Amino acid sequence: GAVGNNAKRSKAAKTAPAVKPPVPRHRDDGYSTDGDIAPDYTAGERYNAAVALMGLDPSSDPEPEDGNEDGNEDGNEPEDDEDDEHSQFEDNEDDVEEEGEDEYDVRPEEVPAWTTDLRDDTPLPDFFADGPRSSARKTSKTPARGVSRLSPDASDEEPIIQVKNLAEALFDDDLDVVKIKKAKPCKTTAAQLLKKAKEEPTFSDSDAEPEVSGDTAGFDDSDNGGGLPDDSDDSDDGDAPFVWPVWTHPNFNAVGVANLVPQHPLVRRAINRAITLVEHDFAFITAYPEITGKSQYMNANLVEGARTAQVPPILVKRFEVDEDYRHAFIIHPSNRLSHARKDIKDIVASQIVPQLKLSPRGALLPAPQIQKITQDLFVNRAYVYPPMSDTDPRPCMSRPFQSPLLLEVLRLAYFKDPSSVGNLYVKELKSSLPDKPLELEIPRAMLLMAITAVHSVMGWWLTGRPIPVPFHVDTGVAFYLAAEEFLDDVLQRAGPLRGHRMLANILDLVRSITSVDAGVATEAAGVVDYDNMPE
């Protein structure tokens, strides 16, 4: 029947031969197989007789050859068959429950016929492996008891995905980051050190003074030098030698240079103050302190910087008395002075061609023509005078130091923006006449440095094409002294009034917003003697 086709097989069913039992003829068949008259059996009696004839156990479940065949050939199912089969399942129920699921699983030898078409080297699917798999489950008419013995089919279960290091991969922010080896740092060159020193931050006097370590707690600003030992002969020989505070010690790099950044903030403040003093003196006092002695000048600036930088007295004392200490930091103000002079030289180099009109049509003039222009400008220092007009290149001798080239260099070097040194120290701009204090004059140091740079860079063009020459300090000192002598001679011959007017006009032209017009001079101003110059 339908229940028998889907029921589970017992152990006895596996040992019995799978032979189709003979079935007695129906009631309407009046003869048996041997020619005798067959008894008049009912359907149930015929089934029992067939089972007894074959020697089968009535409680066993013979395995049919076809899933659609049963104990009857004609497919007519009597009602008694269903009752007998149901009683058979109830008898075997205890045996089925004691057996595990493995008893009814598909074994490796029980494979479908289509597997014979597979190649020898082709493995069977996973569900025909040796592992347990529930299939062809036996059911009973009692749904609750039948379902309790069922286990979920492996094919119905969701696959479990196992990923190695899944948690780390989900929460790893650097999963897609390609790691490369770090490049080996290159050795810092001297030019980089100079540039880094120039770009160091400066500290104003209004900055709050940071706390000093406890090494300075035992020092006071007394008459004996703030705790420093005096050099008198009555000092106690048993006293321990004086030791400077650790925070004042210079920090040197691998090549023995005391860079500014690694130093203590208070030490940096004192050095930056010395650098500021050097920049101020470069614009208003002298651009070449080498004339009177650069080493003495730099040492004095370091001491003055420490005194005016609002640092502890112990640091001021060390700058004053420790010569080696000053020598370790003297490189910073010296470098800043060299950078300031180099910046003005670069400005002149960029202004030579446009101001002297050496390339009126985009291309440089022929070399012989440029050579002649340059040589003519060196005669009587004609480069310090403006031309008479755009069409007349003759110098206007009544307006010395007012050439377009000099005025533009002064503007770019000292008055370009509010942070420029000329605008930053407006109070340093003074008048040489006590009765005219508001008529400010251009500082001598600014004018002399501009003349020196122009004279030096113009020498590059003496061959008709630029040949840069290093701006050496010895050459610069020579040009600076020559320019100073020339300026003093002009001021002496012009007198105080005309000399004041000349310097005041230069400052007004430099500080004017509009660019200088090279053709402001008139033809009539070509020849002017000093007696007729306006006061």
C-alpha positions as CSV (number, residue, x, y, z in Angstrom):
1,G,0.0,0.0,0.0
2,A,0.9,3.7,0.1
3,V,2.1,3.4,3.7
4,G,4.2,0.4,3.0
5,N,6.0,2.1,0.1
6,N,7.2,5.0,2.4
7,A,7.9,3.0,5.6
8,K,11.4,2.3,7.0
9,R,13.0,-1.0,6.6
10,S,13.8,-3.2,9.6
11,K,16.8,-5.4,10.1
12,A,14.9,-8.6,9.2
13,A,13.9,-7.1,5.8
14,K,17.6,-6.7,4.9
15,T,18.4,-10.4,5.5
16,A,15.4,-11.8,3.5
17,P,15.8,-12.3,-0.2
18,A,14.1,-9.6,-2.3
19,V,11.9,-12.1,-4.2
20,K,8.4,-11.3,-5.3
21,P,6.1,-13.7,-3.5
22,P,3.6,-15.7,-5.6
23,V,0.0,-14.7,-5.1
24,P,-2.8,-17.2,-5.3
25,R,-5.4,-16.6,-8.0
26,H,-8.5,-14.7,-7.4
27,R,-11.7,-16.1,-6.3
28,D,-13.1,-16.2,-9.9
29,D,-10.2,-18.3,-11.0
30,G,-11.5,-21.9,-10.5
31,Y,-8.2,-23.7,-10.9
32,S,-4.9,-23.7,-9.2
33,T,-1.5,-24.0,-10.7
34,D,-1.4,-27.7,-10.5
35,G,-4.8,-28.3,-12.0
36,D,-6.6,-28.9,-8.7
37,I,-9.6,-27.0,-7.7
38,A,-8.4,-24.1,-5.6
39,P,-10.1,-23.4,-2.3
40,D,-12.4,-20.4,-2.1
41,Y,-10.1,-18.0,-0.3
42,T,-10.7,-14.4,0.7
43,A,-8.1,-11.8,0.0
44,G,-6.6,-12.0,3.5
45,E,-6.5,-15.7,3.4
46,R,-4.7,-15.7,0.1
47,Y,-2.1,-13.3,1.4
48,N,-1.5,-15.4,4.5
49,A,-1.3,-18.6,2.4
50,A,1.3,-17.0,0.1
51,V,3.4,-15.9,3.0
52,A,3.3,-19.3,4.6
53,L,4.1,-21.0,1.3
54,M,7.2,-18.8,0.8
55,G,8.3,-19.4,4.4
56,L,8.4,-15.6,5.2
57,D,7.9,-13.9,8.5
58,P,4.6,-12.2,8.5
59,S,6.0,-9.4,10.6
60,S,8.8,-8.6,8.1
61,D,8.5,-6.1,5.3
62,P,9.5,-7.6,1.9
63,E,11.4,-5.2,-0.3
64,P,9.6,-4.7,-3.6
65,E,11.5,-4.5,-6.8
66,D,9.6,-1.4,-7.9
67,G,8.4,1.4,-5.8
68,N,5.0,1.4,-7.4
69,E,4.4,-2.5,-7.0
70,D,2.9,-4.2,-3.9
71,G,1.7,-7.6,-2.9
72,N,-1.1,-7.6,-5.6
73,E,-0.6,-7.7,-9.4
74,D,-3.7,-5.9,-10.3
75,G,-3.2,-3.0,-7.8
76,N,-6.4,-3.6,-6.0
77,E,-5.7,-3.0,-2.3
78,P,-8.0,-4.7,0.1
79,E,-8.9,-3.0,3.3
80,D,-7.4,-5.8,5.4
81,D,-3.9,-5.2,4.0
82,E,-3.8,-1.7,5.5
83,D,-4.7,-3.0,9.0
84,D,-2.2,-5.8,8.8
85,E,0.6,-3.4,7.8
86,H,-0.2,-0.9,10.5
87,S,-0.1,-3.7,13.1
88,Q,3.3,-4.7,11.7
89,F,4.7,-1.2,12.1
90,E,3.5,-1.0,15.6
91,D,5.3,-4.3,16.5
92,N,8.5,-3.1,15.0
93,E,8.3,0.4,16.4
94,D,10.5,-0.3,19.5
95,D,13.2,-1.7,17.3
96,V,13.2,1.3,15.0
97,E,13.5,3.7,17.9
98,E,16.5,1.8,19.3
99,E,18.3,1.9,16.0
100,G,20.2,5.1,15.1
101,E,19.8,7.2,12.1
102,D,22.8,5.6,10.6
103,E,20.8,2.4,10.1
104,Y,18.6,4.0,7.5
105,D,21.1,6.2,5.8
106,V,22.3,5.8,2.3
107,R,25.5,3.9,2.3
108,P,28.4,4.3,-0.2
109,E,27.4,1.0,-1.9
110,E,23.8,2.2,-2.4
111,V,24.2,4.7,-5.2
112,P,22.0,5.4,-8.1
113,A,22.5,3.8,-11.5
114,W,23.7,7.0,-13.1
115,T,26.9,6.9,-11.1
116,T,28.2,4.1,-13.4
117,D,28.6,6.7,-16.1
118,L,31.2,8.6,-14.0
119,R,34.8,8.2,-14.8
120,D,37.0,6.3,-12.4
121,D,38.9,9.5,-11.4
122,T,35.7,11.5,-10.8
123,P,34.8,11.5,-7.2
124,L,31.2,11.0,-6.1
125,P,29.2,13.9,-4.8
126,D,29.5,14.8,-1.2
127,F,26.1,13.4,-0.2
128,F,27.3,9.9,-1.2
129,A,30.2,10.1,1.1
130,D,30.7,7.9,4.2
131,G,29.2,10.6,6.5
132,P,25.7,10.2,7.8
133,R,22.8,11.5,5.7
134,S,19.1,11.1,6.5
135,S,17.0,10.0,3.5
136,A,14.2,7.6,2.7
137,R,12.7,8.2,6.1
138,K,10.2,5.8,7.6
139,T,6.9,7.3,8.7
140,S,3.9,6.0,10.5
141,K,0.3,6.9,10.7
142,T,0.9,8.7,13.9
143,P,2.3,12.1,12.8
144,A,3.7,13.2,16.2
145,R,5.7,10.0,16.8
146,G,6.9,9.9,13.2
147,V,8.1,13.5,13.2
148,S,9.9,13.0,16.5
149,R,12.2,10.5,14.9
150,L,13.0,12.7,11.9
151,S,16.2,14.8,11.8
152,P,16.7,17.7,9.4
153,D,18.0,16.8,6.0
154,A,21.6,17.9,5.5
155,S,20.6,19.3,2.1
156,D,18.1,21.7,3.8
157,E,20.6,23.2,6.2
158,E,22.3,26.5,5.5
159,P,26.0,26.1,4.7
160,I,28.4,27.4,7.4
161,I,31.0,29.6,5.9
162,Q,34.3,29.5,7.7
163,V,36.7,32.3,6.9
164,K,40.2,32.4,8.3
165,N,40.6,35.4,10.6
166,L,37.1,36.6,9.8
167,A,36.9,38.9,12.8
168,E,40.3,40.4,12.2
169,A,39.4,41.0,8.6
170,L,36.1,42.7,9.4
171,F,37.7,45.1,11.9
172,D,41.1,45.7,10.2
173,D,41.3,49.3,9.0
174,D,44.6,48.6,7.2
175,L,43.3,45.6,5.2
176,D,43.7,47.4,1.9
177,V,46.8,49.3,2.8
178,V,50.0,48.4,1.0
179,K,52.9,48.5,3.4
180,I,56.2,49.6,2.0
181,K,59.6,49.9,3.5
182,K,60.6,53.3,4.9
183,A,63.1,55.2,2.9
184,K,66.4,55.8,4.6
185,P,66.7,59.4,5.6
186,C,69.2,61.3,3.6
187,K,72.0,63.2,5.3
188,T,71.0,66.8,5.9
189,T,73.1,69.2,3.9
190,A,74.5,72.5,5.1
191,A,72.1,74.4,2.8
192,Q,69.1,72.7,4.4
193,L,70.5,73.5,7.9
194,L,70.8,77.1,6.9
195,K,67.3,77.2,5.5
196,K,65.9,75.5,8.6
197,A,67.7,78.0,10.8
198,K,66.2,80.9,8.9
199,E,62.7,79.5,9.2
200,E,62.8,79.1,12.9
201,P,59.9,80.8,14.8
202,T,60.6,83.9,16.7
203,F,59.3,84.9,20.1
204,S,58.1,88.4,21.0
205,D,58.8,90.0,24.3
206,S,55.2,89.7,25.3
207,D,55.3,85.9,25.2
208,A,54.6,84.3,28.6
209,E,57.7,83.0,30.2
210,P,57.6,79.2,30.4
211,E,58.4,77.4,33.6
212,V,62.0,76.6,34.3
213,S,63.2,73.3,35.7
214,G,64.1,73.0,39.3
215,D,67.8,73.4,38.4
216,T,67.5,77.2,38.7
217,A,65.7,77.2,42.0
218,G,68.8,77.8,43.9
219,F,70.0,80.8,42.0
220,D,69.1,84.4,42.5
221,D,70.0,87.6,40.8
222,S,72.4,88.9,43.4
223,D,75.5,91.0,43.2
224,N,77.7,88.0,43.0
225,G,76.5,87.1,39.5
226,G,73.4,85.1,40.3
227,G,75.1,82.3,42.1
228,L,78.1,82.2,39.9
229,P,81.5,81.7,41.6
230,D,83.6,84.7,41.8
231,D,87.2,84.6,40.7
232,S,88.6,86.2,44.0
233,D,91.4,84.4,45.8
234,D,89.5,84.1,49.0
235,S,87.1,81.5,47.7
236,D,86.9,78.3,49.6
237,D,88.9,75.5,48.0
238,G,86.6,72.9,49.4
239,D,83.5,74.2,47.5
240,A,82.3,72.0,44.7
241,P,82.8,73.3,41.2
242,F,80.0,75.3,39.7
243,V,77.7,73.4,37.3
244,W,75.4,75.1,34.9
245,P,71.8,74.0,34.9
246,V,71.1,71.1,32.6
247,W,68.3,72.9,30.7
248,T,70.9,75.5,29.5
249,H,73.2,73.0,27.9
250,P,73.3,73.1,24.1
251,N,72.0,70.1,22.2
252,F,74.2,69.1,19.3
253,N,73.3,66.9,16.3
254,A,75.3,64.2,14.8
255,V,77.7,66.6,13.0
256,G,78.2,68.8,16.0
257,V,75.9,71.7,15.1
258,A,73.6,73.1,17.8
259,N,70.4,73.4,15.8
260,L,67.8,75.9,17.1
261,V,64.8,73.6,17.4
262,P,66.1,71.0,19.9
263,Q,67.2,73.7,22.4
264,H,65.3,74.6,25.5
265,P,62.6,77.2,24.8
266,L,64.3,79.8,26.9
267,V,67.6,79.3,25.0
268,R,65.7,79.6,21.8
269,R,64.1,82.9,22.9
270,A,67.5,84.4,23.7
271,I,68.9,83.3,20.3
272,N,65.9,84.6,18.4
273,R,66.2,87.9,20.1
274,A,69.8,88.1,19.0
275,I,68.7,87.3,15.4
276,T,66.2,90.1,15.5
277,L,68.9,92.5,16.6
278,V,71.1,91.4,13.7
279,E,68.2,92.0,11.2
280,H,67.6,95.5,12.7
281,D,71.3,96.4,12.5
282,F,71.5,95.1,9.0
283,A,68.9,97.6,7.8
284,F,69.7,100.6,10.0
285,I,73.3,100.4,11.2
286,T,75.5,98.4,8.8
287,A,75.1,95.5,6.4
288,Y,78.7,94.4,6.8
289,P,79.7,94.2,10.5
290,E,82.8,92.4,9.2
291,I,84.3,95.9,8.7
292,T,84.7,96.4,12.4
293,G,84.9,92.7,13.4
294,K,82.1,90.2,12.9
295,S,83.0,87.9,15.7
296,Q,83.0,90.6,18.4
297,Y,79.7,92.0,16.9
298,M,78.0,88.6,16.9
299,N,79.1,87.8,20.5
300,A,77.8,91.2,21.7
301,N,74.5,90.5,20.0
302,L,74.1,87.2,21.7
303,V,74.7,88.7,25.1
304,E,72.4,91.6,24.3
305,G,69.7,89.2,23.1
306,A,69.8,87.2,26.3
307,R,69.6,90.4,28.4
308,T,66.5,91.7,26.5
309,A,64.7,88.4,26.0
310,Q,63.2,88.1,29.5
311,V,65.0,84.9,30.4
312,P,66.3,83.8,33.8
313,P,69.4,85.5,35.1
314,I,71.3,82.3,35.1
315,L,71.0,82.0,31.3
316,V,72.1,85.6,30.9
317,K,75.1,84.9,33.0
318,R,76.1,81.9,31.0
319,F,75.9,83.9,27.7
320,E,78.1,86.6,29.3
321,V,80.8,84.5,30.8
322,D,80.8,81.2,28.8
323,E,82.7,81.9,25.6
324,D,82.3,78.3,24.3
325,Y,78.6,78.5,24.9
326,R,78.3,81.6,22.8
327,H,80.4,80.0,20.1
328,A,78.0,77.1,19.9
329,F,75.1,79.4,19.0
330,I,76.9,82.1,17.0
331,I,76.1,80.3,13.8
332,H,72.4,81.3,13.9
333,P,72.7,85.1,13.8
334,S,75.6,84.8,11.3
335,N,73.5,82.7,9.0
336,R,70.6,85.2,9.2
337,L,72.9,88.0,8.2
338,S,74.2,86.0,5.2
339,H,70.6,85.2,4.2
340,A,69.7,88.9,4.3
341,R,72.5,89.9,2.0
342,K,71.8,87.0,-0.4
343,D,68.1,88.0,-0.6
344,I,69.0,91.5,-1.8
345,K,71.4,90.0,-4.3
346,D,68.7,87.8,-5.7
347,I,66.3,90.8,-6.0
348,V,68.9,92.7,-8.0
349,A,69.5,89.7,-10.3
350,S,65.7,89.6,-11.1
351,Q,65.5,93.3,-11.8
352,I,68.5,93.9,-14.0
353,V,66.9,92.9,-17.3
354,P,63.5,94.7,-17.0
355,Q,64.9,97.9,-15.4
356,L,67.8,98.3,-17.8
357,K,65.6,97.2,-20.7
358,L,68.0,94.5,-21.9
359,S,65.1,92.6,-23.5
360,P,62.7,95.1,-25.0
361,R,61.0,92.6,-27.3
362,G,61.1,89.5,-25.1
363,A,64.6,88.3,-26.2
364,L,67.8,89.6,-24.9
365,L,69.6,92.2,-27.0
366,P,72.8,91.1,-28.8
367,A,75.7,90.5,-26.5
368,P,77.8,93.4,-27.8
369,Q,75.0,95.8,-27.3
370,I,74.4,94.6,-23.7
371,Q,78.1,94.8,-23.1
372,K,78.2,98.4,-24.2
373,I,75.2,99.4,-22.0
374,T,76.8,97.8,-19.0
375,Q,80.2,99.4,-19.5
376,D,78.6,102.9,-19.9
377,L,76.6,102.5,-16.7
378,F,79.8,101.8,-14.7
379,V,81.3,105.1,-15.9
380,N,81.0,107.6,-13.0
381,R,78.5,105.2,-11.4
382,A,75.9,106.2,-13.9
383,Y,73.6,103.4,-12.7
384,V,72.6,105.5,-9.6
385,Y,71.1,108.2,-11.8
386,P,67.7,108.0,-13.6
387,P,67.7,108.5,-17.4
388,M,66.6,111.9,-18.8
389,S,63.6,110.3,-20.5
390,D,62.5,107.2,-22.2
391,T,64.0,108.4,-25.5
392,D,67.1,109.9,-23.9
393,P,69.2,107.4,-21.9
394,R,71.5,110.1,-20.6
395,P,71.7,110.1,-16.8
396,C,70.0,113.0,-14.9
397,M,73.0,114.1,-12.8
398,S,70.8,116.2,-10.5
399,R,69.1,113.2,-9.0
400,P,71.7,110.8,-7.6
401,F,70.7,107.5,-6.1
402,Q,67.2,107.8,-7.7
403,S,67.6,105.4,-10.6
404,P,64.6,103.1,-11.2
405,L,66.8,100.0,-10.5
406,L,67.9,101.3,-7.1
407,L,64.4,102.4,-6.1
408,E,62.9,99.1,-7.0
409,V,65.5,97.1,-5.1
410,L,65.0,99.3,-2.0
411,R,61.2,98.8,-2.2
412,L,61.3,95.0,-2.6
413,A,64.0,94.5,0.0
414,Y,62.8,96.8,2.8
415,F,59.3,98.1,2.1
416,K,57.5,95.4,0.2
417,D,54.8,94.5,2.8
418,P,53.9,95.5,6.4
419,S,56.2,92.8,7.8
420,S,59.2,94.1,6.0
421,V,61.9,95.6,8.2
422,G,61.4,99.1,6.9
423,N,57.7,99.1,7.8
424,L,58.2,97.1,10.9
425,Y,60.6,99.6,12.4
426,V,59.1,102.9,11.3
427,K,60.3,104.6,14.5
428,E,63.9,104.1,13.2
429,L,63.2,106.3,10.2
430,K,64.5,109.7,11.3
431,S,65.4,113.1,9.8
432,S,68.9,114.6,9.8
433,L,67.5,118.1,10.3
434,P,66.3,118.8,13.9
435,D,63.9,121.5,12.6
436,K,62.2,119.1,10.2
437,P,61.6,115.9,12.2
438,L,58.7,114.7,10.1
439,E,60.6,114.6,6.8
440,L,62.0,111.1,7.2
441,E,65.0,110.0,5.3
442,I,66.1,106.7,3.8
443,P,68.6,105.0,6.2
444,R,72.2,105.0,5.0
445,A,72.6,101.3,5.6
446,M,69.7,100.5,3.2
447,L,70.9,102.7,0.5
448,L,74.5,101.5,0.7
449,M,73.5,97.8,0.6
450,A,71.3,98.4,-2.5
451,I,74.2,100.2,-4.2
452,T,76.6,97.4,-3.3
453,A,74.2,94.7,-4.6
454,V,73.5,96.5,-7.9
455,H,77.2,97.1,-8.5
456,S,78.1,93.5,-7.8
457,V,75.3,92.0,-10.0
458,M,75.9,94.4,-12.9
459,G,79.4,93.0,-13.1
460,W,77.9,89.7,-14.3
461,W,76.8,91.4,-17.6
462,L,80.1,92.9,-18.6
463,T,80.5,90.2,-21.2
464,G,77.1,90.7,-22.7
465,R,75.6,87.6,-21.1
466,P,75.2,86.9,-17.3
467,I,78.0,85.0,-15.6
468,P,77.0,84.7,-11.9
469,V,79.7,85.3,-9.4
470,P,79.4,84.3,-5.8
471,F,78.5,87.2,-3.5
472,H,81.6,86.8,-1.4
473,V,81.9,88.8,1.8
474,D,85.3,90.2,1.0
475,T,84.0,91.5,-2.4
476,G,80.9,92.8,-0.7
477,V,82.9,94.7,1.9
478,A,85.0,96.3,-0.8
479,F,81.9,97.4,-2.8
480,Y,80.2,98.6,0.4
481,L,83.1,100.7,1.5
482,A,83.4,102.3,-2.0
483,A,79.6,103.0,-2.0
484,E,79.9,104.6,1.5
485,E,82.7,106.8,0.4
486,F,80.8,107.9,-2.7
487,L,77.6,108.7,-0.6
488,D,79.6,110.7,2.0
489,D,81.2,112.7,-0.8
490,V,77.9,113.6,-2.4
491,L,76.3,114.5,1.0
492,Q,79.3,116.6,1.9
493,R,79.3,118.6,-1.4
494,A,75.5,118.9,-1.4
495,G,75.3,120.3,2.1
496,P,72.9,119.4,4.9
497,L,69.7,120.9,3.3
498,R,70.2,119.4,-0.2
499,G,71.5,116.2,1.3
500,H,68.4,115.9,3.5
501,R,66.1,116.6,0.5
502,M,67.8,114.0,-1.6
503,L,67.4,111.2,1.1
504,A,63.8,112.3,1.9
505,N,62.9,112.1,-1.8
506,I,64.4,108.7,-2.1
507,L,62.3,107.4,0.8
508,D,59.1,109.0,-0.6
509,L,59.7,107.4,-4.0
510,V,60.4,104.0,-2.4
511,R,57.3,104.1,-0.2
512,S,55.0,105.3,-2.9
513,I,52.4,102.9,-4.1
514,T,52.8,103.5,-7.8
515,S,55.9,102.2,-9.5
516,V,58.6,104.7,-10.4
517,D,58.4,106.3,-13.8
518,A,61.8,106.4,-15.5
519,G,60.8,109.4,-17.6
520,V,59.8,111.9,-14.9
521,A,63.0,113.9,-15.5
522,T,62.8,116.7,-18.1
523,E,65.3,117.8,-20.7
524,A,66.0,121.0,-18.7
525,A,67.1,119.0,-15.7
526,G,70.0,117.5,-17.5
527,V,72.6,119.8,-16.0
528,V,72.2,121.1,-12.5
529,D,74.9,122.3,-10.2
530,Y,74.8,122.0,-6.4
531,D,74.4,125.7,-5.9
532,N,70.9,125.8,-7.6
533,M,69.5,122.6,-6.1
534,P,66.3,123.3,-4.1
535,E,66.5,123.3,-0.3
